[in-house]
Amino acid sequence: MIEFYTWTTPNGQKVSIMLEEVGLPYRVHAIDITKDEQFAPAFLKVSPNNKIPAIVDTDNGLHLMESGAILMYLAEKTGKFWPQDFPTKWRVMEWLMWQMGGPGPFLGQVHHFVKFNPGKSVYAEERYAKEAKRLWDVLDRRLADSEYVAGDYSIADIAIWPWISRFEWQTVDFADYPNVKRWYLAIATRPAVQRGFDVLAHGRAIPMP
């Protein structure tokens, strides 16, 4: 059993989608970050960085924080969505790290400044909106040559897709990124993605362009 601690964020959705895709039994624990529940002492024992998502694998007692590490662990545990042949293994890793270093932090800044704090810093809004478009350009160019970002559907796609699902917050237009749109819609139709997107049953539908 995987004890899964999460909230309704792209980082949390990465792991809920992965859990649905690999079919491992899991139990959800909602950590409401709007109420600072991530700072509770019991949660800090699981996630010392006081961020979701986090897991505990009751098979072996391992607890993990950081969404990228959790995806790799679940992929290795199940043998799914992370091929180990060379060079595919490293292509998947490359695009997983791209998400961790690019869309995650930088699209998150677009959400912070453009969506939730407009007008507080014109410089920040312009800087991060420009970077959002650059990242979408990178993804669109990659998907012009590949059905999924690293060949077959993998943990790299699972990591990136939830961030793209917040496109309405990112000052982008899907019409400018036809390859991203094709990829996004293909993943959105996967039953595991549909289940994992709203694992907390808040009634959230997948946004469609």
GULOZA-339306 format. One record per residue: residue number from 1; x, z, y of N, C-alpha, C, O in turn; residue in one letter. Coordinates in pm, whole numbers. Layout:
<rs>
   i  neast    nup nnorth caeast   caup canorth  ceast    cup cnorth  oeast    oup onorth aa
 NUM      X      Z      Y      X      Z       Y      X      Z      Y      X      Z      Y  A
...
</rs>
This chain:
<rs>
   i  neast    nup nnorth caeast   caup canorth  ceast    cup cnorth  oeast    oup onorth aa
   1     84      0   -119      0      0       0     88      0    125    185     75    134  M
   2     53    -85    219    120    -87     348     33    -12    448    -82    -51    473  I
   3     87     93    505     20    162     616     61     90    743    180     84    777  E
   4    -37     34    813    -11    -58     923    -64      1   1053   -184     28   1067  F
   5     26     21   1148     -6     80    1277     -2    -30   1382     99    -98   1398  Y
   6   -114    -49   1454   -122   -167    1539   -221   -149   1653   -293    -50   1662  T
   7   -221   -250   1741   -319   -262    1848   -339   -411   1874   -276   -494   1808  W
   8   -425   -445   1969   -468   -585    1989   -371   -662   2077   -410   -713   2183  T
   9   -247   -672   2035   -146   -746    2110    -90   -856   2020   -106   -850   1899  T
  10    -23   -956   2079     39  -1059    1995    137  -1002   1893    143  -1050   1780  P
  11    214   -902   1932    309   -846    1836    237   -780   1719    282   -790   1605  N
  12    127   -713   1747     48   -656    1639    -16   -762   1553    -24   -749   1430  G
  13    -63   -869   1617   -131   -976    1542    -36  -1051   1451    -78  -1101   1347  Q
  14     91  -1060   1488    188  -1122    1397    182  -1057   1259    175  -1124   1157  K
  15    183   -925   1259    193   -853    1133     60   -853   1059     59   -865    936  V
  16    -52   -841   1130   -181   -845    1061   -205   -982    999   -260   -992    889  S
  17   -164  -1088   1067   -176  -1223    1010    -87  -1236    887   -129  -1290    785  I
  18     36  -1185    896    127  -1192     782     72  -1114    663     78  -1162    550  M
  19     19   -996    687    -38   -918     578   -152   -991    510   -166   -987    388  L
  20   -235  -1057    590   -344  -1136     532   -291  -1256    456   -343  -1290    350  E
  21   -189  -1320    509   -133  -1439     443    -71  -1406    308    -86  -1482    212  E
  22     -1  -1292    299     69  -1262     174    -18  -1186     75     17  -1175    -42  V
  23   -131  -1132    122   -225  -1067      32   -187   -928    -15   -238   -881   -116  G
  24    -98   -862     56    -64   -724      20   -177   -629     61   -239   -649    165  L
  25   -204   -528    -19   -302   -428      24   -248   -348    142   -131   -309    142  P
  26   -332   -324    241   -286   -248     357   -401   -170    418   -518   -203    399  Y
  27   -364    -66    490   -462     18     560   -424     19    707   -309     42    743  R
  28   -523     -6    793   -499    -18     936   -515    117   1006   -610    191    981  V
  29   -420    146   1093   -427    262    1179   -422    212   1324   -318    161   1367  H
  30   -530    225   1397   -533    180    1536   -455    277   1624   -478    398   1621  A
  31   -361    222   1700   -284    299    1798   -321    245   1935   -270    141   1977  I
  32   -409    314   2005   -462    265    2132   -357    286   2241   -342    396   2294  D
  33   -286    178   2274   -180    190    2373   -234    208   2514   -160    248   2604  I
  34   -362    180   2535   -423    206    2667   -446    356   2688   -472    399   2801  T
  35   -438    434   2582   -455    579    2590   -325    653   2555   -326    774   2530  K
  36   -213    579   2554    -80    636    2528    -68    698   2389     11    790   2368  D
  37   -146    649   2294   -137    704    2159     -4    672   2091     33    734   1992  E
  38     68    574   2147    197    538    2089    303    646   2114    412    641   2055  Q
  39    272    742   2200    367    850    2228    340    975   2144    409   1075   2159  F
  40    241    970   2058    209   1085    1975    325   1115   1881    384   1023   1824  A
  41    360   1243   1863    474   1278    1777    464   1219   1636    565   1177   1580  P
  42    344   1216   1578    331   1162    1443    367   1014   1438    429    968   1343  A
  43    328    939   1542    360    796    1544    509    775   1569    567    680   1516  F
  44    571    860   1650    714    844    1677    799    860   1552    911    809   1546  L
  45    748    929   1453    821    941    1327    826    808   1253    918    781   1176  K
  46    726    724   1278    721    591    1217    791    490   1305    865    404   1256  V
  47    768    498   1435    822    402    1532    894    476   1643    833    509   1744  S
  48   1023    504   1627   1096    582    1728   1096    518   1866   1116    588   1966  P
  49   1073    389   1875   1069    320    2004    929    327   2067    905    263   2170  N
  50    839    403   2008    701    421    2055    631    291   2094    568    281   2199  N
  51    645    193   2007    574     65    2026    512     23   1894    564     52   1786  K
  52    399    -47   1907    340   -110    1789    395   -251   1780    439   -305   1881  I
  53    394   -313   1661    345   -261    1534    451   -181   1461    569   -183   1497  P
  54    406   -110   1359    496    -40    1268    427    -33   1133    305    -42   1123  A
  55    507    -18   1029    451     -7     894    521    104    817    634    141    848  I
  56    452    155    717    513    237     613    473    174    480    355    154    453  V
  57    572    144    397    546     91     263    543    208    166    646    267    136  D
  58    426    241    116    414    356      27    477    332   -110    494    425   -188  T
  59    511    207   -139    581    179    -266    719    244   -269    766    287   -374  D
  60    783    251   -151    920    300    -148    949    397    -33   1061    447    -21  N
  61    848    423     50    866    516     161    932    459    283    952    530    382  G
  62    966    330    280   1031    269     395    936    260    513    821    219    497  L
  63    982    299    631    905    273     752    985    182    844   1107    194    855  H
  64    915     91    909    979     -8     993    902    -25   1123    779    -24   1124  L
  65    977    -38   1231    922    -82    1359    981   -220   1389   1065   -270   1314  M
  66    938   -281   1498    981   -413    1545    919   -524   1459    945   -536   1339  E
  67    838   -605   1525    758   -705    1455    841   -806   1378    804   -845   1267  S
  68    954   -850   1435   1037   -947    1364   1094   -891   1236   1096   -959   1133  G
  69   1140   -766   1240   1193   -702    1120   1083   -685   1015   1107   -703    896  A
  70    963   -652   1061    852   -634     967    817   -766    900    792   -770    780  I
  71    814   -875    976    785  -1006     917    888  -1042    811    853  -1090    703  L
  72   1015  -1019    841   1120  -1051     744   1107   -965    619   1125  -1012    507  M
  73   1076   -838    639   1060   -749     524    944   -794    435    960   -801    313  Y
  74    831   -823    495    715   -864     415    739   -997    346    695  -1019    233  L
  75    811  -1088    414    844  -1216     353    937  -1196    234    919  -1259    130  A
  76   1036  -1110    249   1130  -1085     139   1062  -1010     25   1089  -1037    -92  E
  77    974   -916     58    906   -839     -44    817   -927   -132    806   -905   -252  K
  78    755  -1027    -70    658  -1110    -142    714  -1246   -183    654  -1315   -265  T
  79    826  -1285   -126    881  -1417    -154    802  -1529    -89    801  -1642   -139  G
  80    734  -1500     22    649  -1599      86    688  -1620    232    726  -1527    303  K
  81    677  -1745    276    688  -1785     417    827  -1768    477    843  -1770    599  F
  82    929  -1752    393   1068  -1753     440   1155  -1812    331   1217  -1737    256  W
  83   1161  -1945    321   1244  -2008     218   1389  -1965    232   1440  -1946    343  P
  84   1456  -1949    119   1593  -1900     119   1697  -2009     98   1817  -1980     92  Q
  85   1654  -2135     86   1751  -2242      68   1820  -2272    201   1762  -2256    308  D
  86   1944  -2317    191   2020  -2357     308   1991  -2504    340   1993  -2586    249  F
  87   1962  -2540    466   1968  -2458     587   1830  -2404    632   1819  -2348    741  P
  88   1726  -2422    547   1592  -2385     592   1584  -2239    632   1519  -2205    732  T
  89   1649  -2152    556   1646  -2009     588   1688  -1985    732   1627  -1905    803  K
  90   1792  -2054    775   1846  -2031     908   1766  -2103   1015   1764  -2061   1131  W
  91   1700  -2210    979   1609  -2275    1075   1491  -2183   1105   1450  -2170   1220  R
  92   1438  -2120   1002   1330  -2023    1024   1380  -1908   1111   1313  -1866   1205  V
  93   1498  -1856   1078   1554  -1746    1156   1576  -1786   1301   1550  -1708   1392  M
  94   1624  -1907   1321   1649  -1956    1458   1522  -1949   1542   1525  -1899   1655  E
  95   1411  -1998   1488   1287  -2002    1566   1219  -1866   1573   1147  -1839   1669  W
  96   1241  -1781   1473   1193  -1644    1484   1266  -1572   1597   1203  -1501   1676  L
  97   1397  -1589   1605   1473  -1526    1712   1438  -1586   1848   1441  -1517   1950  M
  98   1405  -1715   1850   1359  -1777    1975   1235  -1706   2026   1223  -1678   2145  W
  99   1143  -1677   1936   1022  -1606    1978   1056  -1466   2029   1003  -1423   2131  Q
 100   1142  -1396   1958   1175  -1260    1997   1245  -1255   2132   1227  -1160   2208  M
 101   1326  -1356   2162   1402  -1356    2287   1340  -1435   2399   1380  -1421   2515  G
 102   1240  -1520   2367   1181  -1607    2468   1034  -1579   2493   1001  -1502   2583  G
 103    945  -1641   2416    802  -1623    2442    756  -1478   2444    670  -1443   2525  P
 104    811  -1393   2358    767  -1254    2359    788  -1187   2494    691  -1153   2562  G
 105    914  -1169   2535    936  -1100    2661    892  -1177   2785    840  -1118   2879  P
 106    912  -1309   2787    886  -1382    2910    738  -1413   2930    689  -1404   3042  F
 107    667  -1450   2825    523  -1467    2841    458  -1333   2870    358  -1326   2941  L
 108    515  -1226   2815    465  -1093    2848    478  -1063   2996    392   -996   3053  G
 109    584  -1111   3060    599  -1092    3204    498  -1175   3283    451  -1132   3388  Q
 110    464  -1294   3233    358  -1372    3297    228  -1293   3293    156  -1284   3392  V
 111    198  -1236   3177     76  -1156    3165     78  -1041   3266    -23  -1013   3330  H
 112    193   -976   3279    202   -859    3366    183   -895   3513    105   -832   3584  H
 113    255   -997   3557    254  -1028    3700    140  -1121   3741     80  -1102   3847  F
 114    110  -1220   3659     11  -1321    3698   -131  -1277   3662   -223  -1291   3742  V
 115   -147  -1224   3541   -280  -1186    3494   -324  -1051   3551   -435  -1039   3603  K
 116   -237   -950   3542   -280   -814    3572   -236   -763   3709   -295   -668   3760  F
 117   -134   -823   3769    -86   -774    3899    -62   -888   3997     44   -895   4059  N
 118   -160   -978   4014   -139  -1090    4105   -122  -1042   4249   -186   -948   4294  P
 119    -32  -1112   4318    -13  -1082    4459     89   -974   4488    124   -952   4604  G
 120    137   -905   4387    233   -798    4411    376   -849   4426    458   -787   4493  K
 121    404   -964   4364    537  -1022    4376    528  -1172   4354    523  -1219   4240  S
 122    524  -1246   4463    518  -1392    4452    640  -1445   4378    629  -1538   4298  V
 123    755  -1385   4406    878  -1429    4340    865  -1414   4188    899  -1506   4114  Y
 124    818  -1298   4143    806  -1275    3998    703  -1369   3936    726  -1423   3828  A
 125    591  -1389   4004    490  -1481    3951    547  -1620   3934    527  -1683   3830  E
 126    619  -1669   4034    675  -1805    4027    784  -1813   3921    792  -1911   3846  E
 127    868  -1710   3915    978  -1711    3818    926  -1716   3675    972  -1798   3596  R
 128    832  -1629   3643    789  -1620    3504    692  -1732   3466    690  -1775   3351  Y
 129    612  -1779   3560    526  -1894    3531    611  -2019   3504    578  -2100   3417  A
 130    719  -2034   3578    810  -2147    3555    874  -2136   3417    887  -2235   3346  K
 131    915  -2016   3380    976  -1996    3249    875  -2019   3137    911  -2070   3031  E
 132    749  -1980   3160    645  -2006    3059    635  -2155   3031    629  -2197   2915  A
 133    633  -2235   3134    622  -2380    3117    746  -2435   3046    735  -2526   2963  K
 134    863  -2380   3077    984  -2427    3009    977  -2397   2860   1013  -2481   2778  R
 135    931  -2277   2825    920  -2239    2684    817  -2325   2612    840  -2366   2498  L
 136    706  -2352   2676    607  -2442    2616    665  -2581   2598    636  -2648   2499  W
 137    747  -2627   2693    813  -2757    2679    904  -2758   2557    905  -2855   2481  D
 138    981  -2652   2539   1070  -2642    2423    991  -2652   2293   1027  -2726   2202  V
 139    882  -2577   2287    799  -2577    2166    735  -2713   2142    729  -2760   2028  L
 140    688  -2776   2248    624  -2907    2233    722  -3012   2183    688  -3094   2098  D
 141    844  -3009   2235    945  -3104    2189    978  -3081   2042    993  -3177   1966  R
 142    989  -2956   2002   1019  -2926    1863    908  -2977   1772    935  -3035   1667  R
 143    784  -2954   1813    671  -2991    1729    641  -3141   1730    560  -3189   1652  L
 144    707  -3213   1818    698  -3359    1813    769  -3414   1690    737  -3523   1643  A
 145    865  -3338   1639    948  -3383    1526    921  -3307   1397    979  -3339   1294  D
 146    833  -3207   1402    812  -3122    1286    668  -3071   1285    615  -3033   1389  S
 147    606  -3071   1167    468  -3024    1158    457  -2878   1200    366  -2840   1273  E
 148    551  -2797   1153    562  -2657    1194    703  -2637   1250    787  -2727   1238  Y
 149    729  -2523   1310    853  -2513    1387    978  -2519   1302   1083  -2561   1351  V
 150    971  -2479   1176   1091  -2479    1091   1068  -2558    963   1126  -2526    859  A
 151    984  -2661    969    951  -2741     852    814  -2705    801    714  -2748    858  G
 152    807  -2626    693    679  -2576     642    637  -2452    721    718  -2389    789  D
 153    511  -2419    711    456  -2299     773    535  -2177    728    560  -2159    609  Y
 154    576  -2093    824    667  -1983     793    644  -1865    887    558  -1869    975  S
 155    725  -1761    866    717  -1645     955    752  -1682   1099    714  -1609   1191  I
 156    822  -1792   1120    850  -1834    1257    720  -1875   1327    696  -1836   1442  A
 157    636  -1952   1260    506  -1990    1317    418  -1867   1336    350  -1854   1438  D
 158    419  -1778   1237    337  -1658    1244    378  -1572   1363    293  -1508   1425  I
 159    506  -1570   1396    554  -1494    1511    516  -1557   1644    479  -1487   1738  A
 160    525  -1688   1652    502  -1758    1779    355  -1772   1812    315  -1753   1927  I
 161    274  -1805   1712    135  -1844    1737     54  -1741   1816    -18  -1780   1908  W
 162     61  -1610   1786    -21  -1516    1863     11  -1514   2013    -77  -1487   2095  P
 163    137  -1542   2048    171  -1548    2190    109  -1671   2256     64  -1665   2370  W
 164    106  -1782   2184     44  -1902    2239   -107  -1884   2249   -171  -1949   2332  I
 165   -163  -1797   2166   -309  -1777    2171   -355  -1713   2301   -475  -1710   2330  S
 166   -263  -1662   2380   -297  -1608    2512   -269  -1711   2622   -232  -1675   2734  R
 167   -286  -1837   2588   -257  -1946    2681   -334  -1934   2812   -285  -1978   2916  F
 168   -453  -1875   2809   -533  -1864    2931   -468  -1773   3035   -504  -1779   3152  E
 169   -375  -1691   2993   -306  -1600    3086   -175  -1659   3137   -108  -1595   3218  W
 170   -136  -1778   3093      3  -1824    3110     21  -1941   3205    130  -1999   3208  Q
 171    -79  -1978   3281    -71  -2086    3381    -27  -2218   3319     46  -2294   3382  T
 172    -71  -2245   3197    -39  -2371    3131   -168  -2444   3094   -275  -2384   3091  V
 173   -156  -2573   3067   -269  -2655    3029   -233  -2725   2898   -135  -2799   2892  D
 174   -313  -2703   2794   -284  -2765    2665   -274  -2917   2675   -206  -2979   2593  F
 175   -340  -2977   2772   -334  -3122    2786   -192  -3171   2809   -159  -3285   2779  A
 176   -108  -3084   2863     32  -3121    2889    121  -3101   2767    238  -3138   2769  D
 177     66  -3043   2661    146  -3007    2544     71  -3047   2417     26  -2961   2342  Y
 178     56  -3178   2392    -27  -3223    2280     24  -3178   2144    -55  -3155   2052  P
 179    154  -3166   2129    208  -3123    1999    182  -2975   1973    155  -2935   1860  N
 180    192  -2895   2078    157  -2753    2065      9  -2739   2032    -29  -2656   1950  V
 181    -73  -2819   2095   -218  -2812    2070   -249  -2845   1924   -327  -2774   1860  K
 182   -189  -2951   1872   -212  -2988    1732   -172  -2876   1637   -246  -2841   1545  R
 183    -54  -2820   1661     -2  -2708    1579    -90  -2584   1593   -123  -2520   1493  W
 184   -127  -2552   1714   -208  -2433    1739   -341  -2441   1666   -383  -2345   1601  Y
 185   -408  -2555   1675   -538  -2571    1611   -526  -2569   1460   -613  -2514   1391  L
 186   -420  -2627   1406   -401  -2627    1260   -387  -2484   1209   -445  -2449   1106  A
 187   -311  -2401   1279   -293  -2263    1237   -421  -2183   1257   -453  -2096   1177  I
 188   -493  -2211   1364   -617  -2137    1394   -722  -2154   1286   -811  -2070   1274  A
 189   -715  -2260   1206   -815  -2284    1102   -783  -2210    972   -866  -2207    881  T
 190   -665  -2150    963   -627  -2081     840   -709  -1953    825   -714  -1873    918  R
 191   -774  -1934    712   -857  -1814     694   -782  -1683    717   -836  -1590    776  P
 192   -657  -1676    672   -580  -1553     691   -554  -1527    839   -553  -1411    882  A
 193   -533  -1632    915   -512  -1616    1059   -640  -1567   1125   -637  -1479   1211  V
 194   -751  -1623   1085   -879  -1580    1141   -908  -1433   1110   -959  -1361   1195  Q
 195   -876  -1390    988   -896  -1249     954   -797  -1159   1027   -834  -1053   1078  R
 196   -673  -1201   1032   -570  -1117    1093   -577  -1109   1243   -528  -1013   1303  G
 197   -637  -1208   1306   -642  -1211    1452   -720  -1091   1507   -682  -1034   1610  F
 198   -827  -1053   1439   -911   -941    1486   -919   -833   1378  -1028   -792   1338  D
 199   -803   -789   1333   -800   -694    1221   -862   -560   1259   -905   -485   1171  V
 200   -868   -528   1387   -931   -404    1432  -1081   -419   1453  -1147   -324   1494  L
 201  -1134   -537   1426  -1278   -563    1433  -1336   -529   1570  -1438   -461   1580  A
 202  -1269   -578   1674  -1318   -561    1810  -1406   -678   1855  -1450   -682   1969  H
 203  -1430   -771   1765  -1513   -886    1799  -1442   -993   1877  -1505  -1069   1950  G
 204  -1313  -1000   1864  -1232  -1099    1939  -1226  -1230   1861  -1181  -1233   1746  R
 205  -1271  -1336   1922  -1262  -1468    1861  -1132  -1535   1901  -1081  -1509   2010  A
 206  -1079  -1619   1816   -959  -1694    1850   -990  -1785   1968  -1085  -1863   1961  I
 207   -912  -1777   2076   -934  -1868    2190   -906  -2012   2151   -805  -2041   2086  P
 208   -993  -2101   2191   -976  -2242    2159   -960  -2324   2286  -1032  -2303   2384  M
 209   -863  -2417   2284   -844  -2502    2403   -958  -2600   2422   -957  -2678   2517  P
</rs>
